[in-house]
Amino acid sequence: MSNPTGVAVKFREGIRIFDSLNDVLHQLRGFGGNVCGPGQQVRVCPILAQIGVAGFFIDLGVKHPAKAGAFLLGIECDGASYHSGRSARDRDRLRQEILENLGWKIHRIWSTDWFKSRDTEIKRLLQHIQELLENDPAYRTEQERLGRTESLRQGLITLREHEIEPMFPESPVEKGLLRNSLLEEFLQKRPRTRDDWFRKIPQDLRTSVDSRQVGQYLDRVLEILAEFET
């Protein structure tokens, strides 16, 4: 990758304690739902193997949850033979300098530590990731955006459940102005006017809505959407 912004977490592949990179990958992916921080708005961060960076290959890379094409961290595996090899340490020091100059930060986990307490090492890694994300402007901006979107979703659901559905109890769910599929279109396209309604919302979704709901509540929905954009 030519644009490796983020953090490199460094494991050096070495002794057989690491059965394979696939073993490490499997263990980390088991924590994937929480790997990018706490909270309802957390996205799962894909973990990829063998990331090419400036002539090097980082064993594993965790993609950044808020920056397309960027990695939050890289993971390599450090074996016991690394400790006793001065030349290996010297090479790795140079490697570290190159990666840091490219925007990576480096964190090590040794194979011996992984063997003794795999869960402890993963939890330490997750804590480090959480700290990095808390100080990452792009991630904070994305979380704020997702929070606003969720607030908007809940506002529209409240309108649907407390006003529209009680007003039209005989109207089928699939004809609802704020049925789930159309609700997601509203959230994605954000129409503000009736012209936007016709331009941005697919015809098949518009024409299947109960016309009475459109006549009575469409403007209200558009006003709510417009308020969240200001």
VOZAFI-559873 format. One line per 4 residues: number of its first residue (from 1); their letters; for each residue x, y, z of N, C-alpha, C. Coordinates in Angstrom, 1 decimal, always signed. Example, Ala and Ser with C-alpha at 12.3 -4.5 7.8 and 13.67 -1.06 7.14 Angstrom:
1 = as = +13.2,-5.7,+7.8,+12.3,-4.5,+7.8,+13.2,-3.3,+7.8  +12.8,-2.2,+7.1,+13.7,-1.1,+7.1,+12.9,+0.0,+7.9
This chain:
1 = msnp = +0.8,-1.2,+0.0,+0.0,+0.0,+0.0,+0.9,+1.2,+0.0  +0.5,+2.2,-0.8,+1.3,+3.4,-0.9,+0.9,+4.5,+0.0  -0.2,+4.3,+0.7,-0.7,+5.3,+1.6,-1.0,+4.7,+3.0  +0.0,+4.2,+3.7,-0.2,+3.5,+5.0,-0.3,+4.4,+6.2
5 = tgva = -1.4,+5.2,+6.2,-1.5,+6.1,+7.4,-2.1,+5.3,+8.5  -1.6,+5.5,+9.8,-2.2,+4.8,+10.9,-1.1,+4.2,+11.8  -1.4,+3.0,+12.3,-0.5,+2.4,+13.3,-0.1,+1.1,+12.9  +1.1,+0.7,+13.1,+1.6,-0.6,+12.8,+1.8,-1.3,+14.1
9 = vkfr = +1.1,-2.4,+14.3,+1.4,-3.3,+15.5,+2.2,-4.5,+15.0  +3.4,-4.6,+15.6,+4.4,-5.4,+15.0,+4.5,-6.8,+15.7  +4.3,-7.9,+15.0,+4.6,-9.2,+15.4,+5.6,-9.8,+14.4  +6.7,-10.3,+14.8,+7.7,-10.9,+13.9,+7.5,-12.4,+13.8
13 = egir = +7.2,-12.9,+12.6,+7.1,-14.3,+12.4,+8.4,-15.0,+12.8  +8.3,-16.1,+13.6,+9.5,-16.7,+14.0,+9.3,-18.2,+14.3  +9.2,-18.5,+15.6,+9.2,-19.9,+16.0,+7.8,-20.6,+15.8  +7.7,-21.8,+16.1,+6.5,-22.6,+15.8,+5.4,-22.3,+16.8
17 = ifds = +5.7,-21.5,+17.9,+4.6,-21.1,+18.8,+3.5,-20.5,+18.0  +3.8,-19.7,+17.0,+2.8,-19.2,+16.0,+2.6,-20.3,+15.0  +1.5,-21.0,+15.1,+1.3,-22.1,+14.1,+1.4,-21.6,+12.7  +0.8,-20.4,+12.5,+0.8,-19.8,+11.1,+0.2,-18.4,+11.3
21 = lndv = +0.5,-17.6,+10.3,-0.2,-16.3,+10.2,-1.7,-16.5,+10.3  -2.2,-17.6,+9.6,-3.7,-17.8,+9.6,-4.2,-18.0,+11.0  -3.4,-18.7,+11.9,-3.8,-18.9,+13.3,-4.0,-17.5,+14.0  -3.0,-16.6,+13.8,-3.1,-15.3,+14.4,-4.2,-14.6,+13.9
25 = lhql = -4.4,-14.6,+12.5,-5.5,-13.9,+11.9,-6.8,-14.4,+12.4  -6.9,-15.7,+12.6,-8.2,-16.3,+13.1,-8.5,-15.8,+14.5  -7.5,-15.8,+15.3,-7.7,-15.3,+16.7,-8.1,-13.9,+16.8  -7.5,-13.0,+16.0,-7.8,-11.6,+16.0,-9.1,-11.3,+15.4
29 = rgfg = -9.5,-12.0,+14.3,-10.8,-11.8,+13.7,-11.9,-12.3,+14.7  -11.6,-13.1,+15.6,-12.6,-13.5,+16.6,-13.0,-12.4,+17.5  -12.2,-11.3,+17.5,-12.5,-10.1,+18.3,-13.0,-9.0,+17.4  -13.2,-9.3,+16.1,-13.4,-8.3,+15.1,-14.5,-7.3,+15.4
33 = gnvc = -15.6,-7.8,+16.1,-16.7,-6.9,+16.4,-16.3,-5.8,+17.3  -15.3,-5.9,+18.1,-14.8,-4.9,+19.1,-13.5,-4.3,+18.8  -12.9,-4.7,+17.7,-11.5,-4.4,+17.4,-11.3,-2.9,+17.2  -12.3,-2.2,+16.8,-12.2,-0.8,+16.5,-12.8,+0.1,+17.6
37 = gpgq = -13.0,-0.3,+18.8,-13.4,+0.6,+19.9,-14.8,+0.2,+20.4  -15.2,+0.8,+21.5,-16.5,+0.4,+22.1,-17.6,+1.2,+21.5  -18.9,+0.8,+21.8,-20.0,+1.6,+21.4,-20.9,+1.0,+20.3  -22.1,+1.4,+20.2,-23.0,+0.8,+19.2,-22.6,+1.2,+17.8
41 = qvrv = -21.9,+2.3,+17.6,-21.6,+2.7,+16.2,-20.3,+2.1,+15.7  -19.7,+1.2,+16.4,-18.4,+0.6,+16.0,-18.6,-0.2,+14.7  -17.7,-0.1,+13.8,-17.7,-0.9,+12.6,-16.7,-2.0,+12.8  -17.0,-3.1,+12.2,-16.0,-4.2,+12.1,-14.8,-3.8,+11.2
45 = cpil = -13.6,-3.9,+11.7,-12.4,-3.6,+10.8,-11.9,-4.8,+10.2  -11.9,-4.9,+8.9,-11.4,-6.1,+8.2,-9.9,-6.2,+8.5  -9.4,-7.5,+8.6,-8.0,-7.8,+8.9,-7.5,-8.5,+7.6  -6.5,-7.9,+7.0,-5.9,-8.5,+5.8,-4.5,-9.0,+6.1
49 = aqig = -4.1,-10.0,+5.3,-2.7,-10.6,+5.4,-1.8,-10.0,+4.4  -0.5,-10.0,+4.8,+0.6,-9.7,+3.8,+0.4,-8.3,+3.1  +0.6,-7.2,+3.9,+0.4,-5.9,+3.4,+1.8,-5.4,+2.9  +1.9,-5.0,+1.6,+3.1,-4.5,+1.1,+3.3,-3.0,+1.4
53 = vagf = +4.4,-2.7,+2.0,+4.7,-1.3,+2.4,+6.2,-1.0,+2.1  +6.5,-0.2,+1.1,+7.9,+0.3,+0.8,+8.9,-0.9,+0.7  +8.5,-1.9,+0.0,+9.4,-3.0,-0.1,+9.3,-4.1,+1.0  +8.6,-3.8,+2.0,+8.4,-4.7,+3.1,+7.0,-5.4,+3.0
57 = fidl = +6.8,-6.5,+3.7,+5.5,-7.1,+3.9,+5.2,-7.2,+5.4  +4.2,-6.4,+5.8,+3.6,-6.5,+7.1,+2.7,-7.7,+7.1  +2.8,-8.6,+8.1,+2.1,-9.8,+8.1,+0.6,-9.7,+8.1  +0.1,-8.8,+8.9,-1.4,-8.6,+9.0,-1.6,-7.1,+9.1
61 = gvkh = -2.7,-6.7,+8.5,-3.1,-5.2,+8.6,-4.6,-5.1,+8.9  -4.9,-4.2,+9.8,-6.2,-3.9,+10.2,-6.6,-2.6,+9.5  -7.7,-2.6,+8.7,-8.0,-1.4,+7.9,-8.6,-0.4,+8.8  -8.4,+0.9,+8.5,-8.9,+2.0,+9.3,-10.4,+2.1,+9.1
65 = paka = -11.2,+2.2,+10.2,-12.6,+2.2,+10.1,-13.2,+3.5,+9.4  -12.4,+4.5,+9.3,-13.0,+5.8,+8.8,-12.2,+6.4,+7.7  -11.1,+5.7,+7.2,-10.3,+6.2,+6.1,-10.2,+5.1,+5.0  -10.9,+5.4,+3.9,-10.9,+4.4,+2.9,-9.5,+4.2,+2.3
69 = gafl = -9.0,+2.9,+2.2,-7.7,+2.6,+1.7,-6.6,+2.7,+2.6  -6.8,+3.1,+3.9,-5.8,+3.3,+4.9,-5.9,+2.1,+5.9  -4.7,+1.9,+6.5,-4.7,+0.9,+7.6,-4.5,+1.5,+8.9  -5.3,+1.1,+9.9,-5.1,+1.6,+11.3,-3.9,+1.0,+11.9
73 = lgie = -3.6,-0.3,+11.6,-2.4,-0.9,+12.2,-2.0,-2.1,+11.3  -0.7,-2.4,+11.5,-0.1,-3.5,+10.8,+0.4,-4.5,+11.9  +0.4,-5.8,+11.6,+0.7,-6.8,+12.6,+1.8,-7.7,+12.1  +2.8,-7.9,+12.8,+3.9,-8.9,+12.4,+4.1,-9.8,+13.6
77 = cdga = +4.8,-10.9,+13.4,+5.0,-11.9,+14.5,+6.5,-12.0,+14.9  +6.8,-11.7,+16.1,+8.2,-11.7,+16.5,+8.5,-13.1,+17.3  +9.4,-13.9,+16.8,+9.7,-15.2,+17.4,+10.9,-15.1,+18.3  +11.1,-16.2,+19.1,+12.2,-16.2,+20.0,+13.6,-16.0,+19.4
81 = syhs = +13.7,-16.4,+18.2,+15.0,-16.3,+17.6,+15.4,-14.8,+17.4  +14.4,-14.0,+17.3,+14.7,-12.5,+17.2,+15.5,-12.0,+18.4  +15.2,-12.5,+19.6,+15.8,-11.9,+20.8,+17.3,-12.1,+20.7  +17.8,-13.2,+20.2,+19.2,-13.6,+20.2,+20.0,-13.2,+19.0
85 = grsa = +19.3,-12.6,+18.0,+20.0,-12.2,+16.8,+20.2,-10.7,+16.7  +21.5,-10.3,+16.9,+21.7,-8.9,+16.8,+21.5,-8.3,+15.4  +21.9,-9.1,+14.4,+21.7,-8.6,+13.0,+20.2,-8.4,+12.7  +19.4,-9.3,+13.3,+17.9,-9.2,+13.1,+17.4,-8.0,+13.8
89 = rdrd = +17.9,-7.7,+15.0,+17.4,-6.5,+15.7,+17.9,-5.2,+14.9  +19.1,-5.2,+14.4,+19.5,-4.1,+13.6,+18.7,-3.9,+12.4  +18.4,-4.9,+11.7,+17.5,-4.8,+10.5,+16.2,-4.3,+10.9  +15.7,-4.8,+12.0,+14.3,-4.4,+12.4,+14.3,-3.0,+12.8
93 = rlrq = +15.4,-2.5,+13.4,+15.4,-1.1,+13.9,+15.3,-0.2,+12.6  +16.1,-0.6,+11.6,+16.0,+0.2,+10.3,+14.6,+0.1,+9.7  +14.1,-1.1,+9.7,+12.7,-1.3,+9.2,+11.7,-0.4,+10.0  +11.8,-0.3,+11.3,+10.9,+0.5,+12.1,+11.0,+1.9,+11.7
97 = eile = +12.3,+2.4,+11.5,+12.5,+3.8,+11.2,+11.8,+4.1,+9.8  +11.9,+3.2,+8.9,+11.3,+3.5,+7.6,+9.8,+3.5,+7.7  +9.2,+2.6,+8.4,+7.8,+2.5,+8.6,+7.3,+3.8,+9.3  +8.0,+4.2,+10.3,+7.6,+5.4,+11.1,+7.6,+6.6,+10.2
101 = nlgw = +8.6,+6.7,+9.3,+8.7,+7.8,+8.4,+7.6,+7.8,+7.4  +7.0,+6.7,+7.2,+5.8,+6.6,+6.3,+4.5,+6.8,+7.0  +4.6,+7.1,+8.3,+3.3,+7.4,+9.0,+2.9,+6.3,+9.9  +3.6,+5.2,+10.0,+3.2,+4.1,+10.9,+3.8,+4.2,+12.3
105 = kihr = +3.1,+3.7,+13.3,+3.6,+3.6,+14.6,+3.7,+2.1,+14.9  +4.7,+1.7,+15.7,+4.9,+0.2,+15.9,+4.8,-0.2,+17.3  +4.1,-1.3,+17.4,+3.8,-2.0,+18.7,+4.1,-3.4,+18.6  +4.9,-4.0,+19.5,+5.3,-5.4,+19.4,+4.5,-6.3,+20.3
109 = iwst = +4.3,-7.5,+19.8,+3.9,-8.6,+20.6,+4.7,-9.8,+20.3  +5.4,-10.4,+21.3,+6.3,-11.5,+21.1,+5.5,-12.8,+21.1  +6.0,-13.8,+20.4,+5.4,-15.1,+20.3,+5.3,-15.8,+21.7  +6.4,-15.5,+22.5,+6.3,-16.2,+23.8,+5.2,-15.6,+24.7
113 = dwfk = +5.0,-14.3,+24.6,+3.8,-13.7,+25.3,+2.5,-14.2,+24.8  +2.4,-14.3,+23.4,+1.2,-14.9,+22.8,+0.9,-16.3,+23.3  +2.0,-17.1,+23.4,+1.8,-18.4,+23.9,+1.4,-18.5,+25.3  +2.0,-17.7,+26.2,+1.6,-17.7,+27.6,+0.2,-17.2,+27.9
117 = srdt = -0.2,-16.1,+27.2,-1.5,-15.5,+27.5,-2.0,-14.8,+26.3  -2.6,-15.6,+25.4,-3.1,-15.0,+24.1,-4.2,-14.0,+24.4  -5.1,-14.3,+25.3,-6.2,-13.3,+25.6,-5.6,-12.0,+26.1  -4.6,-12.1,+27.0,-4.0,-10.9,+27.6,-3.4,-10.0,+26.5
121 = eikr = -2.7,-10.6,+25.6,-2.1,-9.9,+24.5,-3.1,-9.2,+23.5  -4.2,-10.0,+23.3,-5.2,-9.4,+22.4,-5.9,-8.2,+23.1  -6.2,-8.4,+24.4,-6.8,-7.3,+25.1,-5.9,-6.0,+25.2  -4.6,-6.3,+25.4,-3.7,-5.2,+25.4,-3.6,-4.5,+24.0
125 = llqh = -3.7,-5.3,+23.0,-3.8,-4.7,+21.6,-5.0,-3.9,+21.4  -6.2,-4.4,+21.9,-7.4,-3.7,+21.7,-7.4,-2.4,+22.5  -6.8,-2.4,+23.7,-6.7,-1.2,+24.5,-5.9,-0.1,+23.7  -4.8,-0.5,+23.1,-4.0,+0.4,+22.4,-4.8,+0.9,+21.2
129 = iqel = -5.5,+0.1,+20.5,-6.3,+0.6,+19.4,-7.3,+1.6,+19.8  -8.0,+1.3,+21.0,-9.0,+2.2,+21.5,-8.4,+3.6,+21.8  -7.2,+3.6,+22.4,-6.6,+4.8,+22.7,-6.2,+5.6,+21.5  -5.8,+4.9,+20.4,-5.4,+5.6,+19.2,-6.7,+6.1,+18.5
133 = lend = -7.7,+5.4,+18.5,-9.0,+5.9,+17.9,-9.5,+7.1,+18.6  -9.4,+7.1,+19.9,-9.9,+8.2,+20.7,-9.2,+9.5,+20.3  -8.0,+9.4,+19.8,-7.2,+10.6,+19.4,-7.1,+10.8,+17.9  -8.0,+10.0,+17.2,-7.9,+10.1,+15.7,-9.1,+11.0,+15.2
137 = payr = -8.7,+12.1,+14.6,-9.8,+13.1,+14.2,-10.8,+12.5,+13.2  -10.3,+11.7,+12.2,-11.1,+11.1,+11.2,-12.1,+10.1,+11.9  -11.7,+9.3,+12.8,-12.6,+8.4,+13.5,-13.6,+9.1,+14.3  -13.2,+10.2,+15.1,-14.1,+10.9,+15.9,-15.2,+11.6,+15.0
141 = teqe = -14.8,+12.1,+13.8,-15.7,+12.7,+12.9,-16.7,+11.7,+12.4  -16.2,+10.5,+12.1,-17.1,+9.5,+11.6,-18.1,+9.0,+12.6  -17.6,+8.9,+13.9,-18.5,+8.5,+15.0,-19.6,+9.5,+15.2  -19.2,+10.8,+15.1,-20.2,+11.9,+15.3,-21.2,+11.8,+14.2
145 = rlgr = -20.8,+11.6,+13.0,-21.7,+11.4,+11.8,-22.6,+10.3,+12.0  -22.1,+9.1,+12.5,-22.9,+8.0,+12.7,-23.9,+8.2,+13.8  -23.5,+8.9,+14.9,-24.4,+9.3,+16.0,-25.5,+10.1,+15.5  -25.2,+11.1,+14.7,-26.3,+12.0,+14.1,-27.3,+11.2,+13.3
149 = tesl = -26.7,+10.3,+12.5,-27.6,+9.4,+11.6,-28.5,+8.6,+12.5  -27.9,+8.0,+13.6,-28.7,+7.2,+14.4,-29.8,+8.0,+15.1  -29.5,+9.2,+15.5,-30.5,+10.1,+16.2,-31.6,+10.4,+15.2  -31.3,+10.6,+13.9,-32.2,+10.9,+12.9,-33.1,+9.6,+12.6
153 = rqgl = -32.5,+8.5,+12.6,-33.2,+7.2,+12.4,-34.3,+7.0,+13.5  -33.8,+7.3,+14.8,-34.8,+7.1,+15.9,-35.9,+8.1,+15.8  -35.6,+9.3,+15.4,-36.6,+10.4,+15.2,-37.7,+10.0,+14.2  -37.3,+9.4,+13.1,-38.2,+9.0,+12.1,-39.0,+7.7,+12.5
157 = itlr = -38.3,+6.8,+13.3,-39.0,+5.7,+13.8,-40.1,+6.1,+14.8  -39.8,+7.1,+15.6,-40.8,+7.6,+16.6,-42.0,+8.2,+15.8  -41.7,+8.9,+14.8,-42.8,+9.5,+14.0,-43.7,+8.4,+13.4  -43.0,+7.3,+12.9,-43.8,+6.2,+12.3,-44.6,+5.5,+13.3
161 = ehei = -44.0,+5.2,+14.5,-44.7,+4.4,+15.5,-45.8,+5.1,+16.3  -45.5,+6.4,+16.5,-46.4,+7.2,+17.4,-47.4,+8.0,+16.7  -47.2,+8.3,+15.4,-48.2,+9.1,+14.7,-48.7,+8.5,+13.4  -47.8,+8.0,+12.5,-48.3,+7.5,+11.2,-49.0,+6.2,+11.4
165 = epmf = -48.5,+5.2,+12.0,-49.2,+4.0,+12.2,-50.5,+4.1,+12.9  -50.5,+4.8,+14.0,-51.9,+5.0,+14.7,-52.9,+5.7,+13.8  -52.4,+6.6,+13.0,-53.3,+7.4,+12.1,-53.9,+6.5,+11.0  -53.1,+5.5,+10.5,-53.5,+4.6,+9.4,-53.3,+3.2,+9.8
169 = pesp = -54.1,+2.7,+10.8,-53.9,+1.3,+11.3,-54.2,+0.3,+10.3  -55.0,+0.6,+9.3,-55.4,-0.4,+8.3,-54.4,-0.5,+7.1  -53.5,+0.4,+7.1,-52.5,+0.5,+6.0,-51.5,-0.6,+6.1  -51.2,-1.4,+5.1,-50.2,-2.5,+5.2,-48.8,-1.9,+5.5
173 = vekg = -48.0,-2.7,+6.2,-46.7,-2.2,+6.5,-45.9,-2.0,+5.3  -46.0,-2.8,+4.3,-45.2,-2.6,+3.0,-45.6,-1.4,+2.2  -46.7,-0.7,+2.6,-47.1,+0.5,+2.0,-46.7,+1.8,+2.8  -46.0,+1.5,+3.9,-45.7,+2.6,+4.8,-44.7,+3.6,+4.3
177 = llrn = -45.0,+4.9,+4.6,-44.0,+6.0,+4.1,-42.7,+5.8,+4.8  -42.6,+5.3,+6.0,-41.4,+5.1,+6.7,-41.1,+3.6,+7.0  -41.6,+2.7,+6.1,-41.2,+1.3,+6.2,-39.7,+1.2,+6.1  -39.1,+0.1,+6.6,-37.6,+0.0,+6.8,-36.9,+0.3,+5.5
181 = slle = -37.3,-0.2,+4.4,-36.5,+0.0,+3.1,-36.5,+1.5,+2.7  -37.7,+2.1,+2.9,-37.8,+3.5,+2.5,-37.1,+4.4,+3.5  -37.2,+4.0,+4.8,-36.5,+4.8,+5.8,-35.0,+4.8,+5.5  -34.4,+3.7,+5.1,-33.0,+3.7,+4.8,-32.7,+4.6,+3.6
185 = eflq = -33.6,+4.6,+2.6,-33.4,+5.5,+1.5,-33.4,+7.0,+1.9  -34.3,+7.3,+2.8,-34.4,+8.7,+3.4,-33.0,+9.1,+4.0  -32.5,+8.1,+4.8,-31.3,+8.4,+5.6,-30.1,+8.5,+4.6  -30.1,+7.7,+3.5,-29.0,+7.8,+2.6,-29.1,+9.0,+1.7
189 = krpr = -30.2,+9.2,+1.1,-30.4,+10.3,+0.1,-30.7,+11.7,+0.7  -31.3,+11.7,+1.8,-31.5,+13.0,+2.5,-32.3,+14.0,+1.7  -33.5,+13.7,+1.1,-34.2,+14.7,+0.4,-34.8,+15.7,+1.4  -34.8,+17.0,+0.9,-35.3,+18.1,+1.7,-36.6,+18.7,+1.2
193 = trdd = -36.9,+18.5,-0.1,-38.1,+19.0,-0.7,-38.8,+18.0,-1.5  -40.0,+18.3,-1.9,-40.8,+17.3,-2.7,-40.1,+17.1,-4.1  -39.4,+18.1,-4.6,-38.6,+17.9,-5.8,-37.6,+16.8,-5.5  -36.9,+16.9,-4.4,-35.9,+15.9,-4.0,-36.5,+14.5,-3.9
197 = wfrk = -37.7,+14.5,-3.3,-38.4,+13.2,-3.2,-38.6,+12.5,-4.5  -38.9,+13.3,-5.6,-39.1,+12.7,-6.9,-37.8,+12.4,-7.6  -36.8,+13.2,-7.3,-35.5,+13.0,-8.0,-34.6,+11.9,-7.3  -34.6,+11.9,-6.0,-33.7,+11.1,-5.3,-34.2,+9.7,-4.9
201 = ipqd = -35.5,+9.6,-4.7,-36.1,+8.3,-4.2,-36.6,+7.5,-5.4  -36.2,+6.3,-5.5,-36.6,+5.4,-6.7,-38.1,+5.4,-6.8  -38.5,+5.3,-8.1,-39.9,+5.4,-8.4,-40.7,+4.2,-7.8  -40.1,+3.0,-7.8,-40.8,+1.9,-7.3,-41.1,+2.0,-5.8
205 = lrts = -40.2,+2.7,-5.1,-40.4,+2.9,-3.6,-41.5,+3.9,-3.4  -41.5,+5.0,-4.2,-42.4,+6.1,-4.1,-43.9,+5.6,-4.4  -44.0,+4.9,-5.5,-45.4,+4.6,-6.0,-46.0,+3.5,-5.1  -45.3,+2.8,-4.3,-45.9,+1.8,-3.5,-46.3,+2.3,-2.2
209 = vdsr = -46.1,+3.6,-1.9,-46.5,+4.1,-0.6,-48.0,+4.5,-0.6  -48.6,+4.3,+0.5,-50.0,+4.7,+0.7,-50.1,+6.2,+0.5  -50.9,+6.6,-0.5,-50.9,+8.1,-0.9,-51.4,+9.0,+0.2  -52.2,+8.4,+1.1,-52.7,+9.2,+2.2,-51.5,+9.6,+3.1
213 = qvgq = -50.6,+8.7,+3.4,-49.5,+8.9,+4.2,-48.6,+10.0,+3.5  -48.4,+9.9,+2.2,-47.6,+10.8,+1.5,-48.2,+12.2,+1.7  -49.5,+12.3,+1.4,-50.2,+13.6,+1.5,-50.1,+14.3,+2.9  -50.2,+13.4,+3.9,-50.2,+14.0,+5.3,-48.9,+14.1,+6.0
217 = yldr = -47.9,+13.2,+5.6,-46.7,+13.2,+6.4,-45.4,+13.4,+5.7  -45.4,+13.4,+4.3,-44.2,+13.6,+3.6,-43.5,+14.9,+4.0  -44.2,+16.0,+4.0,-43.6,+17.3,+4.3,-43.0,+17.2,+5.7  -43.6,+16.6,+6.6,-43.1,+16.5,+8.0,-41.8,+15.7,+8.0
221 = vlei = -41.7,+14.6,+7.2,-40.5,+13.8,+7.1,-39.4,+14.7,+6.5  -39.7,+15.4,+5.5,-38.7,+16.3,+4.8,-38.2,+17.4,+5.7  -39.1,+17.9,+6.6,-38.6,+18.9,+7.5,-37.7,+18.3,+8.6  -38.0,+17.1,+9.0,-37.1,+16.5,+10.0,-35.7,+16.2,+9.4
225 = laef = -35.7,+15.8,+8.1,-34.4,+15.5,+7.4,-33.6,+16.8,+7.2  -34.3,+17.9,+6.9,-33.7,+19.2,+6.7,-33.1,+19.7,+8.0  -33.8,+19.5,+9.1,-33.3,+20.0,+10.4,-32.0,+19.4,+10.8  -31.8,+18.1,+10.5,-30.6,+17.4,+10.8,-29.5,+17.7,+9.9
229 = et = -29.7,+18.4,+8.8,-28.6,+18.8,+7.9,-28.1,+20.2,+8.3  -28.8,+20.9,+9.1,-28.4,+22.3,+9.5,-27.4,+22.2,+10.7
